[in-house]
Amino acid sequence: MTQAETITNHLHNHGSITPLEAQSNYNIWRLAAVINRLKNRGFSITKQMKIAPSGAKYAEYQLG
């Protein structure tokens, strides 16, 4: 299964994904690049910026 297929399946099954989830669950380190490929293929994916308790910012992606 390709990274794009893996992320698409995750989004359909769970509704959203973060870079940490992609790294820890699927060993995908460049989630934004995979999301960009999916958008170029016509998927409607939205991004919401969040702030971790440590103050670090991260993106959460959802099917739009």
mmCIF file as Biopython writes it, N, C-alpha, C and O atoms, coordinates in Angstrom:
data_model
#
loop_
_atom_site.group_PDB
_atom_site.id
_atom_site.type_symbol
_atom_site.label_atom_id
_atom_site.label_alt_id
_atom_site.label_comp_id
_atom_site.label_asym_id
_atom_site.label_entity_id
_atom_site.label_seq_id
_atom_site.pdbx_PDB_ins_code
_atom_site.Cartn_x
_atom_site.Cartn_y
_atom_site.Cartn_z
_atom_site.occupancy
_atom_site.B_iso_or_equiv
_atom_site.auth_seq_id
_atom_site.auth_asym_id
_atom_site.pdbx_PDB_model_num
ATOM 1   N N  . MET A ? 1  ? 0.844   -1.179 0.000  1.0 0.0 1  A 1 
ATOM 2   C CA . MET A ? 1  ? 0.000   0.000  0.000  1.0 0.0 1  A 1 
ATOM 3   C C  . MET A ? 1  ? 0.891   1.244  0.000  1.0 0.0 1  A 1 
ATOM 4   O O  . MET A ? 1  ? 1.863   1.322  0.752  1.0 0.0 1  A 1 
ATOM 5   N N  . THR A ? 2  ? 0.552   2.207  -0.844 1.0 0.0 2  A 1 
ATOM 6   C CA . THR A ? 2  ? 1.347   3.431  -0.909 1.0 0.0 2  A 1 
ATOM 7   C C  . THR A ? 2  ? 1.040   4.323  0.291  1.0 0.0 2  A 1 
ATOM 8   O O  . THR A ? 2  ? 0.067   4.099  1.009  1.0 0.0 2  A 1 
ATOM 9   N N  . GLN A ? 3  ? 1.875   5.331  0.498  1.0 0.0 3  A 1 
ATOM 10  C CA . GLN A ? 3  ? 1.635   6.280  1.582  1.0 0.0 3  A 1 
ATOM 11  C C  . GLN A ? 3  ? 0.317   7.015  1.365  1.0 0.0 3  A 1 
ATOM 12  O O  . GLN A ? 3  ? -0.431  7.249  2.315  1.0 0.0 3  A 1 
ATOM 13  N N  . ALA A ? 4  ? 0.031   7.380  0.112  1.0 0.0 4  A 1 
ATOM 14  C CA . ALA A ? 4  ? -1.223  8.084  -0.186 1.0 0.0 4  A 1 
ATOM 15  C C  . ALA A ? 4  ? -2.425  7.211  0.152  1.0 0.0 4  A 1 
ATOM 16  O O  . ALA A ? 4  ? -3.402  7.697  0.721  1.0 0.0 4  A 1 
ATOM 17  N N  . GLU A ? 5  ? -2.364  5.937  -0.189 1.0 0.0 5  A 1 
ATOM 18  C CA . GLU A ? 5  ? -3.457  5.018  0.128  1.0 0.0 5  A 1 
ATOM 19  C C  . GLU A ? 5  ? -3.600  4.846  1.636  1.0 0.0 5  A 1 
ATOM 20  O O  . GLU A ? 5  ? -4.714  4.800  2.158  1.0 0.0 5  A 1 
ATOM 21  N N  . THR A ? 6  ? -2.484  4.753  2.325  1.0 0.0 6  A 1 
ATOM 22  C CA . THR A ? 6  ? -2.499  4.605  3.781  1.0 0.0 6  A 1 
ATOM 23  C C  . THR A ? 6  ? -3.171  5.802  4.444  1.0 0.0 6  A 1 
ATOM 24  O O  . THR A ? 6  ? -4.019  5.637  5.321  1.0 0.0 6  A 1 
ATOM 25  N N  . ILE A ? 7  ? -2.792  7.008  4.024  1.0 0.0 7  A 1 
ATOM 26  C CA . ILE A ? 7  ? -3.362  8.229  4.609  1.0 0.0 7  A 1 
ATOM 27  C C  . ILE A ? 7  ? -4.835  8.359  4.239  1.0 0.0 7  A 1 
ATOM 28  O O  . ILE A ? 7  ? -5.644  8.751  5.080  1.0 0.0 7  A 1 
ATOM 29  N N  . THR A ? 8  ? -5.196  8.042  3.009  1.0 0.0 8  A 1 
ATOM 30  C CA . THR A ? 8  ? -6.598  8.090  2.588  1.0 0.0 8  A 1 
ATOM 31  C C  . THR A ? 8  ? -7.439  7.149  3.435  1.0 0.0 8  A 1 
ATOM 32  O O  . THR A ? 8  ? -8.512  7.528  3.907  1.0 0.0 8  A 1 
ATOM 33  N N  . ASN A ? 9  ? -6.962  5.927  3.631  1.0 0.0 9  A 1 
ATOM 34  C CA . ASN A ? 9  ? -7.690  4.970  4.476  1.0 0.0 9  A 1 
ATOM 35  C C  . ASN A ? 9  ? -7.844  5.486  5.894  1.0 0.0 9  A 1 
ATOM 36  O O  . ASN A ? 9  ? -8.917  5.372  6.487  1.0 0.0 9  A 1 
ATOM 37  N N  . HIS A ? 10 ? -6.773  6.055  6.444  1.0 0.0 10 A 1 
ATOM 38  C CA . HIS A ? 10 ? -6.831  6.587  7.811  1.0 0.0 10 A 1 
ATOM 39  C C  . HIS A ? 10 ? -7.877  7.706  7.903  1.0 0.0 10 A 1 
ATOM 40  O O  . HIS A ? 10 ? -8.673  7.738  8.841  1.0 0.0 10 A 1 
ATOM 41  N N  . LEU A ? 11 ? -7.872  8.615  6.934  1.0 0.0 11 A 1 
ATOM 42  C CA . LEU A ? 11 ? -8.831  9.721  6.955  1.0 0.0 11 A 1 
ATOM 43  C C  . LEU A ? 11 ? -10.268 9.210  6.865  1.0 0.0 11 A 1 
ATOM 44  O O  . LEU A ? 11 ? -11.150 9.723  7.554  1.0 0.0 11 A 1 
ATOM 45  N N  . HIS A ? 12 ? -10.510 8.212  6.027  1.0 0.0 12 A 1 
ATOM 46  C CA . HIS A ? 12 ? -11.857 7.651  5.906  1.0 0.0 12 A 1 
ATOM 47  C C  . HIS A ? 12 ? -12.280 6.937  7.193  1.0 0.0 12 A 1 
ATOM 48  O O  . HIS A ? 12 ? -13.444 7.011  7.586  1.0 0.0 12 A 1 
ATOM 49  N N  . ASN A ? 13 ? -11.350 6.252  7.844  1.0 0.0 13 A 1 
ATOM 50  C CA . ASN A ? 13 ? -11.684 5.466  9.036  1.0 0.0 13 A 1 
ATOM 51  C C  . ASN A ? 13 ? -11.714 6.273  10.322 1.0 0.0 13 A 1 
ATOM 52  O O  . ASN A ? 13 ? -12.487 5.960  11.228 1.0 0.0 13 A 1 
ATOM 53  N N  . HIS A ? 14 ? -10.878 7.317  10.417 1.0 0.0 14 A 1 
ATOM 54  C CA . HIS A ? 14 ? -10.728 8.049  11.670 1.0 0.0 14 A 1 
ATOM 55  C C  . HIS A ? 14 ? -11.121 9.523  11.589 1.0 0.0 14 A 1 
ATOM 56  O O  . HIS A ? 14 ? -11.285 10.174 12.621 1.0 0.0 14 A 1 
ATOM 57  N N  . GLY A ? 15 ? -11.272 10.053 10.388 1.0 0.0 15 A 1 
ATOM 58  C CA . GLY A ? 15 ? -11.731 11.425 10.229 1.0 0.0 15 A 1 
ATOM 59  C C  . GLY A ? 15 ? -10.637 12.472 10.147 1.0 0.0 15 A 1 
ATOM 60  O O  . GLY A ? 15 ? -10.814 13.489 9.477  1.0 0.0 15 A 1 
ATOM 61  N N  . SER A ? 16 ? -9.509  12.251 10.813 1.0 0.0 16 A 1 
ATOM 62  C CA . SER A ? 16 ? -8.425  13.242 10.780 1.0 0.0 16 A 1 
ATOM 63  C C  . SER A ? 16 ? -7.102  12.545 11.059 1.0 0.0 16 A 1 
ATOM 64  O O  . SER A ? 16 ? -7.057  11.399 11.509 1.0 0.0 16 A 1 
ATOM 65  N N  . ILE A ? 17 ? -6.017  13.280 10.775 1.0 0.0 17 A 1 
ATOM 66  C CA . ILE A ? 17 ? -4.674  12.763 11.061 1.0 0.0 17 A 1 
ATOM 67  C C  . ILE A ? 17 ? -3.731  13.922 11.337 1.0 0.0 17 A 1 
ATOM 68  O O  . ILE A ? 17 ? -3.866  14.999 10.756 1.0 0.0 17 A 1 
ATOM 69  N N  . THR A ? 18 ? -2.777  13.693 12.230 1.0 0.0 18 A 1 
ATOM 70  C CA . THR A ? 18 ? -1.737  14.667 12.546 1.0 0.0 18 A 1 
ATOM 71  C C  . THR A ? 18 ? -0.382  14.088 12.133 1.0 0.0 18 A 1 
ATOM 72  O O  . THR A ? 18 ? -0.263  12.880 11.928 1.0 0.0 18 A 1 
ATOM 73  N N  . PRO A ? 19 ? 0.629   14.935 12.011 1.0 0.0 19 A 1 
ATOM 74  C CA . PRO A ? 19 ? 1.960   14.415 11.683 1.0 0.0 19 A 1 
ATOM 75  C C  . PRO A ? 19 ? 2.461   13.383 12.691 1.0 0.0 19 A 1 
ATOM 76  O O  . PRO A ? 19 ? 3.109   12.413 12.299 1.0 0.0 19 A 1 
ATOM 77  N N  . LEU A ? 20 ? 2.179   13.569 13.969 1.0 0.0 20 A 1 
ATOM 78  C CA . LEU A ? 20 ? 2.627   12.602 14.981 1.0 0.0 20 A 1 
ATOM 79  C C  . LEU A ? 20 ? 1.966   11.242 14.771 1.0 0.0 20 A 1 
ATOM 80  O O  . LEU A ? 20 ? 2.620   10.207 14.894 1.0 0.0 20 A 1 
ATOM 81  N N  . GLU A ? 21 ? 0.668   11.241 14.452 1.0 0.0 21 A 1 
ATOM 82  C CA . GLU A ? 21 ? -0.022  9.979  14.175 1.0 0.0 21 A 1 
ATOM 83  C C  . GLU A ? 21 ? 0.569   9.293  12.944 1.0 0.0 21 A 1 
ATOM 84  O O  . GLU A ? 21 ? 0.759   8.076  12.936 1.0 0.0 21 A 1 
ATOM 85  N N  . ALA A ? 22 ? 0.857   10.074 11.907 1.0 0.0 22 A 1 
ATOM 86  C CA . ALA A ? 22 ? 1.428   9.506  10.686 1.0 0.0 22 A 1 
ATOM 87  C C  . ALA A ? 22 ? 2.800   8.893  10.962 1.0 0.0 22 A 1 
ATOM 88  O O  . ALA A ? 22 ? 3.124   7.825  10.443 1.0 0.0 22 A 1 
ATOM 89  N N  . GLN A ? 23 ? 3.606   9.577  11.783 1.0 0.0 23 A 1 
ATOM 90  C CA . GLN A ? 23 ? 4.943   9.068  12.113 1.0 0.0 23 A 1 
ATOM 91  C C  . GLN A ? 23 ? 4.869   7.815  12.963 1.0 0.0 23 A 1 
ATOM 92  O O  . GLN A ? 23 ? 5.512   6.811  12.655 1.0 0.0 23 A 1 
ATOM 93  N N  . SER A ? 24 ? 4.092   7.870  14.027 1.0 0.0 24 A 1 
ATOM 94  C CA . SER A ? 24 ? 4.084   6.759  14.976 1.0 0.0 24 A 1 
ATOM 95  C C  . SER A ? 24 ? 3.326   5.543  14.454 1.0 0.0 24 A 1 
ATOM 96  O O  . SER A ? 24 ? 3.716   4.412  14.745 1.0 0.0 24 A 1 
ATOM 97  N N  . ASN A ? 25 ? 2.259   5.745  13.694 1.0 0.0 25 A 1 
ATOM 98  C CA . ASN A ? 25 ? 1.449   4.619  13.226 1.0 0.0 25 A 1 
ATOM 99  C C  . ASN A ? 25 ? 1.913   4.041  11.894 1.0 0.0 25 A 1 
ATOM 100 O O  . ASN A ? 25 ? 1.796   2.837  11.669 1.0 0.0 25 A 1 
ATOM 101 N N  . TYR A ? 26 ? 2.439   4.888  11.008 1.0 0.0 26 A 1 
ATOM 102 C CA . TYR A ? 26 ? 2.730   4.446  9.642  1.0 0.0 26 A 1 
ATOM 103 C C  . TYR A ? 26 ? 4.155   4.725  9.181  1.0 0.0 26 A 1 
ATOM 104 O O  . TYR A ? 26 ? 4.508   4.406  8.046  1.0 0.0 26 A 1 
ATOM 105 N N  . ASN A ? 27 ? 4.974   5.312  10.039 1.0 0.0 27 A 1 
ATOM 106 C CA . ASN A ? 27 ? 6.346   5.675  9.687  1.0 0.0 27 A 1 
ATOM 107 C C  . ASN A ? 27 ? 6.393   6.618  8.482  1.0 0.0 27 A 1 
ATOM 108 O O  . ASN A ? 27 ? 7.298   6.533  7.652  1.0 0.0 27 A 1 
ATOM 109 N N  . ILE A ? 28 ? 5.412   7.511  8.397  1.0 0.0 28 A 1 
ATOM 110 C CA . ILE A ? 28 ? 5.372   8.535  7.350  1.0 0.0 28 A 1 
ATOM 111 C C  . ILE A ? 28 ? 5.829   9.839  7.990  1.0 0.0 28 A 1 
ATOM 112 O O  . ILE A ? 28 ? 5.155   10.388 8.862  1.0 0.0 28 A 1 
ATOM 113 N N  . TRP A ? 29 ? 6.981   10.322 7.546  1.0 0.0 29 A 1 
ATOM 114 C CA . TRP A ? 29 ? 7.601   11.492 8.167  1.0 0.0 29 A 1 
ATOM 115 C C  . TRP A ? 29 ? 7.271   12.800 7.480  1.0 0.0 29 A 1 
ATOM 116 O O  . TRP A ? 29 ? 7.462   13.865 8.068  1.0 0.0 29 A 1 
ATOM 117 N N  . ARG A ? 30 ? 6.778   12.749 6.242  1.0 0.0 30 A 1 
ATOM 118 C CA . ARG A ? 30 ? 6.455   13.979 5.511  1.0 0.0 30 A 1 
ATOM 119 C C  . ARG A ? 30 ? 4.973   13.983 5.144  1.0 0.0 30 A 1 
ATOM 120 O O  . ARG A ? 30 ? 4.609   13.923 3.969  1.0 0.0 30 A 1 
ATOM 121 N N  . LEU A ? 31 ? 4.126   14.057 6.169  1.0 0.0 31 A 1 
ATOM 122 C CA . LEU A ? 31 ? 2.687   14.004 5.961  1.0 0.0 31 A 1 
ATOM 123 C C  . LEU A ? 31 ? 2.214   15.123 5.044  1.0 0.0 31 A 1 
ATOM 124 O O  . LEU A ? 31 ? 1.354   14.888 4.195  1.0 0.0 31 A 1 
ATOM 125 N N  . ALA A ? 32 ? 2.744   16.317 5.187  1.0 0.0 32 A 1 
ATOM 126 C CA . ALA A ? 32 ? 2.310   17.440 4.355  1.0 0.0 32 A 1 
ATOM 127 C C  . ALA A ? 32 ? 2.535   17.142 2.872  1.0 0.0 32 A 1 
ATOM 128 O O  . ALA A ? 32 ? 1.722   17.542 2.038  1.0 0.0 32 A 1 
ATOM 129 N N  . ALA A ? 33 ? 3.608   16.457 2.532  1.0 0.0 33 A 1 
ATOM 130 C CA . ALA A ? 33 ? 3.876   16.104 1.138  1.0 0.0 33 A 1 
ATOM 131 C C  . ALA A ? 33 ? 2.843   15.103 0.622  1.0 0.0 33 A 1 
ATOM 132 O O  . ALA A ? 33 ? 2.391   15.205 -0.518 1.0 0.0 33 A 1 
ATOM 133 N N  . VAL A ? 34 ? 2.474   14.146 1.453  1.0 0.0 34 A 1 
ATOM 134 C CA . VAL A ? 34 ? 1.453   13.162 1.060  1.0 0.0 34 A 1 
ATOM 135 C C  . VAL A ? 34 ? 0.106   13.857 0.892  1.0 0.0 34 A 1 
ATOM 136 O O  . VAL A ? 34 ? -0.617  13.581 -0.065 1.0 0.0 34 A 1 
ATOM 137 N N  . ILE A ? 35 ? -0.235  14.748 1.803  1.0 0.0 35 A 1 
ATOM 138 C CA . ILE A ? 35 ? -1.482  15.516 1.716  1.0 0.0 35 A 1 
ATOM 139 C C  . ILE A ? 35 ? -1.502  16.334 0.433  1.0 0.0 35 A 1 
ATOM 140 O O  . ILE A ? 35 ? -2.530  16.406 -0.240 1.0 0.0 35 A 1 
ATOM 141 N N  . ASN A ? 36 ? -0.377  16.949 0.089  1.0 0.0 36 A 1 
ATOM 142 C CA . ASN A ? 36 ? -0.298  17.743 -1.141 1.0 0.0 36 A 1 
ATOM 143 C C  . ASN A ? 36 ? -0.556  16.874 -2.369 1.0 0.0 36 A 1 
ATOM 144 O O  . ASN A ? 36 ? -1.272  17.288 -3.281 1.0 0.0 36 A 1 
ATOM 145 N N  . ARG A ? 37 ? 0.022   15.674 -2.400 1.0 0.0 37 A 1 
ATOM 146 C CA . ARG A ? 37 ? -0.221  14.742 -3.512 1.0 0.0 37 A 1 
ATOM 147 C C  . ARG A ? 37 ? -1.703  14.390 -3.610 1.0 0.0 37 A 1 
ATOM 148 O O  . ARG A ? 37 ? -2.262  14.347 -4.706 1.0 0.0 37 A 1 
ATOM 149 N N  . LEU A ? 38 ? -2.331  14.142 -2.476 1.0 0.0 38 A 1 
ATOM 150 C CA . LEU A ? 38 ? -3.755  13.811 -2.477 1.0 0.0 38 A 1 
ATOM 151 C C  . LEU A ? 38 ? -4.594  14.980 -2.979 1.0 0.0 38 A 1 
ATOM 152 O O  . LEU A ? 38 ? -5.539  14.780 -3.742 1.0 0.0 38 A 1 
ATOM 153 N N  . LYS A ? 39 ? -4.259  16.195 -2.559 1.0 0.0 39 A 1 
ATOM 154 C CA . LYS A ? 39 ? -4.976  17.375 -3.037 1.0 0.0 39 A 1 
ATOM 155 C C  . LYS A ? 39 ? -4.824  17.530 -4.546 1.0 0.0 39 A 1 
ATOM 156 O O  . LYS A ? 39 ? -5.780  17.884 -5.237 1.0 0.0 39 A 1 
ATOM 157 N N  . ASN A ? 40 ? -3.629  17.267 -5.054 1.0 0.0 40 A 1 
ATOM 158 C CA . ASN A ? 40 ? -3.395  17.357 -6.497 1.0 0.0 40 A 1 
ATOM 159 C C  . ASN A ? 40 ? -4.201  16.311 -7.266 1.0 0.0 40 A 1 
ATOM 160 O O  . ASN A ? 40 ? -4.490  16.499 -8.447 1.0 0.0 40 A 1 
ATOM 161 N N  . ARG A ? 41 ? -4.559  15.223 -6.609 1.0 0.0 41 A 1 
ATOM 162 C CA . ARG A ? 41 ? -5.380  14.167 -7.231 1.0 0.0 41 A 1 
ATOM 163 C C  . ARG A ? 41 ? -6.866  14.462 -7.095 1.0 0.0 41 A 1 
ATOM 164 O O  . ARG A ? 41 ? -7.693  13.683 -7.569 1.0 0.0 41 A 1 
ATOM 165 N N  . GLY A ? 42 ? -7.224  15.578 -6.453 1.0 0.0 42 A 1 
ATOM 166 C CA . GLY A ? 42 ? -8.621  15.981 -6.385 1.0 0.0 42 A 1 
ATOM 167 C C  . GLY A ? 42 ? -9.305  15.787 -5.043 1.0 0.0 42 A 1 
ATOM 168 O O  . GLY A ? 42 ? -10.491 16.093 -4.917 1.0 0.0 42 A 1 
ATOM 169 N N  . PHE A ? 43 ? -8.596  15.288 -4.038 1.0 0.0 43 A 1 
ATOM 170 C CA . PHE A ? 43 ? -9.195  15.134 -2.714 1.0 0.0 43 A 1 
ATOM 171 C C  . PHE A ? 43 ? -9.372  16.502 -2.062 1.0 0.0 43 A 1 
ATOM 172 O O  . PHE A ? 43 ? -8.509  17.372 -2.173 1.0 0.0 43 A 1 
ATOM 173 N N  . SER A ? 44 ? -10.487 16.677 -1.390 1.0 0.0 44 A 1 
ATOM 174 C CA . SER A ? 44 ? -10.735 17.905 -0.633 1.0 0.0 44 A 1 
ATOM 175 C C  . SER A ? 44 ? -10.302 17.658 0.804  1.0 0.0 44 A 1 
ATOM 176 O O  . SER A ? 44 ? -10.986 16.966 1.558  1.0 0.0 44 A 1 
ATOM 177 N N  . ILE A ? 45 ? -9.166  18.227 1.174  1.0 0.0 45 A 1 
ATOM 178 C CA . ILE A ? 45 ? -8.603  18.034 2.510  1.0 0.0 45 A 1 
ATOM 179 C C  . ILE A ? 45 ? -8.373  19.398 3.136  1.0 0.0 45 A 1 
ATOM 180 O O  . ILE A ? 45 ? -7.770  20.282 2.526  1.0 0.0 45 A 1 
ATOM 181 N N  . THR A ? 46 ? -8.860  19.561 4.362  1.0 0.0 46 A 1 
ATOM 182 C CA . THR A ? 46 ? -8.681  20.825 5.067  1.0 0.0 46 A 1 
ATOM 183 C C  . THR A ? 46 ? -7.623  20.658 6.153  1.0 0.0 46 A 1 
ATOM 184 O O  . THR A ? 46 ? -7.359  19.556 6.633  1.0 0.0 46 A 1 
ATOM 185 N N  . LYS A ? 47 ? -7.031  21.784 6.519  1.0 0.0 47 A 1 
ATOM 186 C CA . LYS A ? 47 ? -5.993  21.793 7.556  1.0 0.0 47 A 1 
ATOM 187 C C  . LYS A ? 47 ? -6.416  22.747 8.657  1.0 0.0 47 A 1 
ATOM 188 O O  . LYS A ? 47 ? -6.838  23.874 8.397  1.0 0.0 47 A 1 
ATOM 189 N N  . GLN A ? 48 ? -6.296  22.278 9.885  1.0 0.0 48 A 1 
ATOM 190 C CA . GLN A ? 48 ? -6.542  23.135 11.038 1.0 0.0 48 A 1 
ATOM 191 C C  . GLN A ? 48 ? -5.282  23.133 11.891 1.0 0.0 48 A 1 
ATOM 192 O O  . GLN A ? 48 ? -4.784  22.074 12.274 1.0 0.0 48 A 1 
ATOM 193 N N  . MET A ? 49 ? -4.771  24.317 12.184 1.0 0.0 49 A 1 
ATOM 194 C CA . MET A ? 49 ? -3.582  24.422 13.018 1.0 0.0 49 A 1 
ATOM 195 C C  . MET A ? 49 ? -3.990  24.322 14.489 1.0 0.0 49 A 1 
ATOM 196 O O  . MET A ? 49 ? -4.965  24.936 14.921 1.0 0.0 49 A 1 
ATOM 197 N N  . LYS A ? 50 ? -3.227  23.539 15.241 1.0 0.0 50 A 1 
ATOM 198 C CA . LYS A ? 50 ? -3.481  23.331 16.660 1.0 0.0 50 A 1 
ATOM 199 C C  . LYS A ? 50 ? -2.213  23.665 17.444 1.0 0.0 50 A 1 
ATOM 200 O O  . LYS A ? 50 ? -1.133  23.805 16.870 1.0 0.0 50 A 1 
ATOM 201 N N  . ILE A ? 51 ? -2.359  23.788 18.752 1.0 0.0 51 A 1 
ATOM 202 C CA . ILE A ? 51 ? -1.220  24.071 19.622 1.0 0.0 51 A 1 
ATOM 203 C C  . ILE A ? 51 ? -1.149  22.986 20.692 1.0 0.0 51 A 1 
ATOM 204 O O  . ILE A ? 51 ? -2.113  22.753 21.421 1.0 0.0 51 A 1 
ATOM 205 N N  . ALA A ? 52 ? -0.006  22.334 20.774 1.0 0.0 52 A 1 
ATOM 206 C CA . ALA A ? 52 ? 0.219   21.285 21.776 1.0 0.0 52 A 1 
ATOM 207 C C  . ALA A ? 52 ? 0.408   21.918 23.155 1.0 0.0 52 A 1 
ATOM 208 O O  . ALA A ? 52 ? 0.710   23.108 23.250 1.0 0.0 52 A 1 
ATOM 209 N N  . PRO A ? 53 ? 0.234   21.145 24.210 1.0 0.0 53 A 1 
ATOM 210 C CA . PRO A ? 53 ? 0.455   21.679 25.562 1.0 0.0 53 A 1 
ATOM 211 C C  . PRO A ? 53 ? 1.845   22.302 25.742 1.0 0.0 53 A 1 
ATOM 212 O O  . PRO A ? 53 ? 2.024   23.202 26.562 1.0 0.0 53 A 1 
ATOM 213 N N  . SER A ? 54 ? 2.822   21.819 24.975 1.0 0.0 54 A 1 
ATOM 214 C CA . SER A ? 54 ? 4.176   22.376 25.065 1.0 0.0 54 A 1 
ATOM 215 C C  . SER A ? 54 ? 4.298   23.725 24.376 1.0 0.0 54 A 1 
ATOM 216 O O  . SER A ? 54 ? 5.307   24.414 24.527 1.0 0.0 54 A 1 
ATOM 217 N N  . GLY A ? 55 ? 3.260   24.110 23.608 1.0 0.0 55 A 1 
ATOM 218 C CA . GLY A ? 55 ? 3.296   25.362 22.858 1.0 0.0 55 A 1 
ATOM 219 C C  . GLY A ? 55 ? 3.653   25.179 21.397 1.0 0.0 55 A 1 
ATOM 220 O O  . GLY A ? 55 ? 3.587   26.132 20.621 1.0 0.0 55 A 1 
ATOM 221 N N  . ALA A ? 56 ? 4.032   23.964 21.009 1.0 0.0 56 A 1 
ATOM 222 C CA . ALA A ? 56 ? 4.379   23.688 19.612 1.0 0.0 56 A 1 
ATOM 223 C C  . ALA A ? 56 ? 3.113   23.680 18.755 1.0 0.0 56 A 1 
ATOM 224 O O  . ALA A ? 56 ? 2.063   23.206 19.189 1.0 0.0 56 A 1 
ATOM 225 N N  . LYS A ? 57 ? 3.223   24.204 17.544 1.0 0.0 57 A 1 
ATOM 226 C CA . LYS A ? 57 ? 2.105   24.215 16.611 1.0 0.0 57 A 1 
ATOM 227 C C  . LYS A ? 57 ? 2.201   22.998 15.703 1.0 0.0 57 A 1 
ATOM 228 O O  . LYS A ? 57 ? 3.292   22.569 15.328 1.0 0.0 57 A 1 
ATOM 229 N N  . TYR A ? 58 ? 1.037   22.449 15.356 1.0 0.0 58 A 1 
ATOM 230 C CA . TYR A ? 58 ? 0.999   21.323 14.429 1.0 0.0 58 A 1 
ATOM 231 C C  . TYR A ? 58 ? -0.309  21.368 13.642 1.0 0.0 58 A 1 
ATOM 232 O O  . TYR A ? 58 ? -1.274  22.013 14.053 1.0 0.0 58 A 1 
ATOM 233 N N  . ALA A ? 59 ? -0.325  20.677 12.513 1.0 0.0 59 A 1 
ATOM 234 C CA . ALA A ? 59 ? -1.498  20.654 11.649 1.0 0.0 59 A 1 
ATOM 235 C C  . ALA A ? 59 ? -2.311  19.383 11.879 1.0 0.0 59 A 1 
ATOM 236 O O  . ALA A ? 59 ? -1.756  18.314 12.131 1.0 0.0 59 A 1 
ATOM 237 N N  . GLU A ? 60 ? -3.623  19.515 11.789 1.0 0.0 60 A 1 
ATOM 238 C CA . GLU A ? 60 ? -4.519  18.368 11.784 1.0 0.0 60 A 1 
ATOM 239 C C  . GLU A ? 60 ? -5.272  18.411 10.455 1.0 0.0 60 A 1 
ATOM 240 O O  . GLU A ? 60 ? -5.911  19.413 10.133 1.0 0.0 60 A 1 
ATOM 241 N N  . TYR A ? 61 ? -5.198  17.328 9.690  1.0 0.0 61 A 1 
ATOM 242 C CA . TYR A ? 61 ? -5.810  17.265 8.382  1.0 0.0 61 A 1 
ATOM 243 C C  . TYR A ? 61 ? -7.100  16.454 8.443  1.0 0.0 61 A 1 
ATOM 244 O O  . TYR A ? 61 ? -7.177  15.433 9.125  1.0 0.0 61 A 1 
ATOM 245 N N  . GLN A ? 62 ? -8.124  16.934 7.709  1.0 0.0 62 A 1 
ATOM 246 C CA . GLN A ? 62 ? -9.413  16.257 7.652  1.0 0.0 62 A 1 
ATOM 247 C C  . GLN A ? 62 ? -9.921  16.268 6.223  1.0 0.0 62 A 1 
ATOM 248 O O  . GLN A ? 62 ? -9.598  17.163 5.442  1.0 0.0 62 A 1 
ATOM 249 N N  . LEU A ? 63 ? -10.727 15.256 5.887  1.0 0.0 63 A 1 
ATOM 250 C CA . LEU A ? 63 ? -11.402 15.288 4.590  1.0 0.0 63 A 1 
ATOM 251 C C  . LEU A ? 63 ? -12.437 16.383 4.634  1.0 0.0 63 A 1 
ATOM 252 O O  . LEU A ? 63 ? -13.197 16.494 5.596  1.0 0.0 63 A 1 
ATOM 253 N N  . GLY A ? 64 ? -12.467 17.204 3.582  1.0 0.0 64 A 1 
ATOM 254 C CA . GLY A ? 64 ? -13.380 18.338 3.579  1.0 0.0 64 A 1 
ATOM 255 C C  . GLY A ? 64 ? -14.612 18.163 2.759  1.0 0.0 64 A 1 
ATOM 256 O O  . GLY A ? 64 ? -15.444 19.068 2.695  1.0 0.0 64 A 1 
#
